[in-house]
Amino acid sequence: MQRRKEALRKGGKTKLRDGLEGWKNCNIKEIGDLRPLLSRTINMVGSGKMHPSVANAIAGLAGQYAKVSEQSDLERRLAELEKKIGETIR
């Protein structure tokens, strides 16, 4: 029973790290940075170096980042158009 508990404790900790070596300097600053991130993730899953659940979390976060980035860009463009229209009316 004790060995099982120890294995479960260790297993839970290692799963969180599966495939994350070398990702500490992963710095996403713009949507274009997602392409190499996702490419690397896909390749690591395919080669067995990353657990699919870790890749799924990365993909989910990347998708949310893309949505937020797109929304932010649309809001900025809309504000620019509203400003131009306001200047034209005056």
Secondary structure, 3 states (H helix, E strand, C coil): CHHHHHHHHHHHHHHHHCCCCCCCCCCCCCHHHHHHHHHHHHHHHHCCCCCHHHHHHHHHHHHHHHHHHHHHHHHHHHHHHHHHHHHHHC
